[in-house]
Amino acid sequence: MTSRERLIATLHHTQPDRVCVDMGATAVTGISAGALHKLRRAVLGDDGYRVRVHEPYQMLGAVDDALREALGIDVADIPSPRTMFGFVNRDWKPFTMFDGTEVLVSEEFRAREDENGNLLIFPAGDTSAPPSGKMPQGGFYFDTIIRQPPIDETKLDPADNGEEYQPLSDADIQYFVDQGKARAQMGEYGVVIGLPGTALGDIALVPAPFLKHPRGIRDVEEWYVSTVARKDYVHAVFERQTEIAVANIARLGAAVGDLAQVAFVCGTDFGTQRGPFLSPKAYRELYSPYYKRVNAAVHEHTNWKTFKHSCGSVFELIPLMIEDGFDILNPVQCSAAHMDPRDLKREFGKEIVFWGGGVDTQKTLPFGTPDDVYREVRERIEIFNDGGGFVFNTIHNIQANSPVENLQAMFRAVRDSA
C-alpha cells in the first residue's frame, strides 16, 4: 500500500498491510524540535541540518520528507496559514534554544528576554503589543500570558470572544488548495487538514495568544467558570462560531476535496488523569449541538474523517463523541484511569479510529529504558491495530527530554510489528 492507501484503509476499519504511522501531522501528534533534532541526526546523520520550528507555542519541529521516508511515516499535514502566535512561517532565520539546540524559526518569531532571563514572544510578531507568551529560562516551550481585560458583567458581548472567527477569504481558500497540491506532489502521503474556527472552547485558544489585544473572557479560570455560570454567553459564542465554521467547511471542502483525508476539528480537553471533568449530561448540553453540526457539514461536503483530540480519562464520553459524528479519537491516553487499551478496543474499536496511544509520553518514553519502550509499543500495536482502525502515534507530543535511544526503540518496534 501507499501511505495514503494505508491511511484510508485504516480510517475505514480495514486491516492495512502494516500499521499506519503519524509523527508531526498535527499540533497534538508532533515532536519537540529538540527531540526531533536528536532523532534526525541519529537516523540520517546530517549534523548541519536545522529543524524548522513550525509550531512555536509548543516549539514543535517540522518533520521533513527525508526523515518521513526513513522512518516509514505515512501522514503529513496541510499547514495552517498562521501559527498559534498569529504570525506566518516564512523567511526562516537561525535561533538557539535554551538547551543549545540550533533550529530555524520564522522571521516573524520575535522574542526578547526579560530581566529574569525568560523569553517573551509577541502576537503577530508585533513587539509594540503586549507579549502573549513566556518561555521560562531553561524551558522548552511557551506558556500563554493571560491578558484579561477587566470584566464588566453588564457589558459582556459574546462577539468579543468570537473576533477570531471569520469567513474565509478567497485568498485563504487558495492557500489551503495550494498547500494541498504541494503536499500531493511530494508523495502519496495521507493528509490532515486543520479546520479553522471549529475548536469549541479549546483552552489553548481561549486566551488568544495570536491577538494583540484580546477582548471578552480570556482568562483560563474565568472561562471554565463561565461554562457553568455564564452558559448563555458560552452558547452564544459557540453558536456564532459554528455558523461561520459550517459555511467555511462547505467552501473549503469544495476547493480542497480529496487532497486531504482527515479534518482536525477540535482539541478541547475533557479528561483529567482520574476521570472526565464534566458529566455526560453537561457535555451533551454544552458541546454536542455544535459538534453535530460541524461534523455533519464535513461529512456532507467532503470524504474527510473528523478528528477529535481530548486528553485524559474520557471513556464514558466516547459514546457521545461517536454520537456527535466524530470518526477519530486522539491521543488515547492509556495512562489515565479507565482507559485500558483492551477495553477501548473492545468497546469502541468498530466505531471510532484510535489515533495515538502507542506509547506513554509521561513515563515510558522519557524515563523508561529502550526495552521498556519497545515492549509497550509492540503491545499497543498488537491490541489497537487488530482489524485496522489505528494510527500509531505517541500519547500526545513527544517531549524534548525523550532520549534518542528510546525514540529509535519506538520506531524499531513499529517496524517489527509490520
PEURRA-V44071 format. One record per pair of residues at least 12 apart in sequence whose ideal C-beta (glycine too) atoms are under 7 Angstrom apart, sorted by the first residue. I is the first residue (numbers start at 1). GAP is how many residues later the second one is. Records with the same first field share a line. If there is no record, write none. Layout:
I: GAP  GAP
This chain:
1: 15  16
2: 186
3: 71  185  186  187
4: 184  185  186
6: 14  68
7: 13  67  68  183  254
8: 253
9: 379
10: 343  378  379  380  381
11: 250  294  316  342
13: 337  374  375  376
14: 374
15: 372  373
16: 372
18: 400
19: 362  366  371  373  395  398
20: 54  371  372
21: 51  52  53  371  393
22: 51  52  53  333  369  370  371
23: 40  50  370
24: 38  39
25: 50  51  52  167
26: 51  166  168  238
27: 28  31  33
28: 239  281  302  303  368  369
29: 301  327  364
30: 25  30  367
31: 29  30  366  367
32: 27  28  29  108  365  366  367  368
33: 18  20  26  27  28  68  70
34: 63  65  67  106  366
35: 363  364  365  367  372
36: 15  25  27
37: 14  24  64  66
38: 366
39: 365  368
40: 27
42: 362  366
43: 24  27  28
44: 22  23  26
50: 44  52  53  54
51: 52
52: 40  52
53: 50  51  52
54: 25  35
55: 28  29
56: 27  28  29  49  53  65  86
57: 27  28  76  84  85  152
58: 83  339
59: 81  82
60: 337
65: 121  122
71: 340
72: 342  343
74: 115  116
75: 114  115  117  316
76: 107  113  115
77: 114  115
78: 98  101  102  105  113  115  182
79: 100
80: 114
81: 91  94
82: 128
84: 125  126
85: 36  38  47  48  124  125
86: 37  38  124  125
87: 19  21  22  37  38
88: 18  20
89: 17
90: 16  17
91: 15  16
92: 12  13  14
93: 12  14
95: 14
98: 39  40  41
108: 17
110: 12  15  17
116: 21
117: 20
118: 16  17  18  19
119: 15  16
120: 14
121: 12  21
123: 86  87  88  89
124: 86  88
126: 86
129: 83
130: 17
131: 14
132: 12  13  15  77
133: 12  76
140: 260
144: 63  65
146: 61  72  73  74
147: 67  71
148: 70  71  74
149: 66
151: 66  71
156: 77
158: 75  78  79  82
160: 55  56
161: 55  56  76
162: 75  78  79
163: 52
164: 44  47
165: 32  75  76  79
166: 78
167: 77  80  81
168: 28  80  83  84
173: 78  79  82
176: 17  76  79  80
177: 78  79
180: 76  79  80
181: 78
184: 75
190: 71
191: 68  69  70
192: 68  70  72  115
193: 63  67  70
194: 70
195: 54  68  69  70
196: 52
197: 44  47  48  51
198: 47  67  68  96
199: 67  68  69
200: 38  41  66  68  87  90
201: 22  67
202: 64  65  66
203: 17  20  66
204: 63
206: 12  14  17
207: 13
227: 59
234: 52
238: 52
242: 48  51  52
245: 49
246: 47  48  51
249: 48  49  52
250: 47  51
253: 48  49
254: 47
258: 45
260: 44
261: 43  44
262: 42  43  45  66
263: 35  41  43  44
264: 43
265: 29  41  42  43
266: 42  43
267: 42
268: 42
269: 41  42  43
270: 13  40  42  44  47
271: 39  40  41  42  43  62  65
272: 40  41
273: 39  40  63  64
274: 39  63
275: 38  62
276: 37  38  40  41
280: 36  37  40
283: 34  37
284: 36
288: 32  36
291: 33  34
292: 32  33
295: 29  30  31
296: 29
299: 26
305: 22  23  48
306: 19  20  21  22
307: 21  23  48
308: 13  18  20  21
309: 21  22
311: 20  22  85
312: 21  24
313: 23  24  25  26
315: 23  24
318: 30  34
322: 26  29  30
326: 26
327: 25  26
328: 24  25  27
329: 23  25  26
330: 25  26
331: 25  26  64  65
332: 12  22  24  25  63
333: 62
334: 23  26  61
335: 25  27  60
341: 16  39  42  43
342: 41
345: 38  39  41
349: 38  40
353: 36  37  38
354: 30  35  36
355: 36  38
356: 37  38  39
357: 23  27  38
358: 19  22  23  34  35  36
359: 14  17  18  21  35  36  51
360: 16  35
361: 33  34  35  37  38
364: 12
365: 29  33  37  41  45
366: 33  35  36
368: 38
370: 35  36  39
373: 33  36  37
374: 35  38  39
377: 33  36  37
378: 35  38  39
381: 36
392: 22
